[in-house]
Amino acid sequence: MRRVTRLLAVPAVAAVLAGFCGGTAHAASGTLYIGNIPYADPAGCKNGAGRAFQLDNDTDGRVFVHPRRDCGGPVIAVIEPGDDRTVPGQSVFVE
């Protein structure tokens, strides 16, 4: 009986935590340009081309630059909304 109680308790706790911690992903409004490629209302991780690339952040969210593809490694630069510059790195994460 204890085993059945434990098995039922784990999904119940997970469901409660999902209700408190879960949320919808928020895409930044606007357009992010990575090189010449526009991304409308971007969200999440985007890979750049090469080891440095031009970013133009025409969104309302911050963009975090990472040194490796797939947003690997620590954040090495933050591009604020409205900023544009050439950055070292291989990927970005859009807040």
C-alpha positions in Angstrom: 0.0 0.0 0.0 2.9 2.4 0.8 4.3 1.8 -2.7 1.0 2.7 -4.4 0.7 5.9 -2.3 4.2 6.9 -3.3 3.6 6.2 -6.9 0.4 8.3 -6.8 2.1 11.1 -4.8 4.9 11.8 -7.3 2.7 12.7 -10.2 0.4 14.8 -8.0 3.4 16.8 -6.7 4.7 17.2 -10.2 1.3 18.5 -11.4 1.2 21.1 -8.5 4.7 22.3 -9.3 4.0 22.6 -13.0 1.1 24.8 -12.1 3.3 27.1 -10.1 6.5 27.0 -12.2 5.0 26.6 -15.7 4.5 29.5 -17.9 4.2 30.3 -21.5 7.3 31.2 -23.5 7.5 34.8 -24.4 8.8 35.8 -27.8 10.5 39.2 -28.1 8.4 41.6 -30.2 10.1 43.0 -33.3 12.8 41.7 -35.5 16.3 40.4 -34.8 18.8 40.5 -37.6 21.7 38.0 -37.5 23.8 39.0 -40.4 21.3 39.7 -43.1 18.8 37.1 -41.9 15.7 38.6 -40.2 13.9 36.7 -37.4 10.4 38.1 -36.6 9.3 37.9 -33.0 12.3 35.6 -32.0 12.5 33.4 -29.0 15.1 31.0 -27.6 18.4 30.0 -29.2 19.5 31.0 -32.7 22.8 30.0 -34.3 24.9 32.5 -36.2 27.2 31.9 -39.1 30.9 31.7 -38.2 32.8 32.9 -35.2 31.6 36.5 -35.3 28.5 38.1 -36.8 26.5 41.3 -37.1 23.5 41.6 -34.7 20.8 44.2 -35.1 18.4 43.9 -32.1 15.2 45.6 -33.2 13.1 43.8 -30.6 11.9 44.6 -27.1 14.1 41.9 -25.5 17.7 41.5 -24.6 19.9 39.2 -26.7 22.6 37.1 -25.0 25.6 36.0 -27.0 27.3 32.6 -26.4 30.7 31.5 -27.6 29.5 28.1 -29.0 26.7 26.9 -31.2 23.3 26.0 -29.6 23.9 28.6 -26.8 26.8 26.7 -25.3 29.1 28.3 -22.9 28.8 31.4 -20.8 27.2 34.6 -21.9 30.0 36.7 -23.4 27.9 39.8 -24.5 24.4 41.3 -24.0 22.8 43.2 -26.8 20.1 45.6 -25.5 16.9 46.4 -27.4 17.7 48.9 -30.2 21.5 48.1 -30.3 23.4 46.7 -33.2 27.0 45.6 -33.4 29.4 42.9 -34.5 29.9 40.3 -31.8 32.2 37.3 -31.4 30.4 34.1 -30.7 28.4 31.5 -32.5 24.9 31.7 -31.1 22.5 34.0 -29.3 19.6 33.5 -26.9 16.7 35.9 -27.1 15.0 36.9 -23.9 
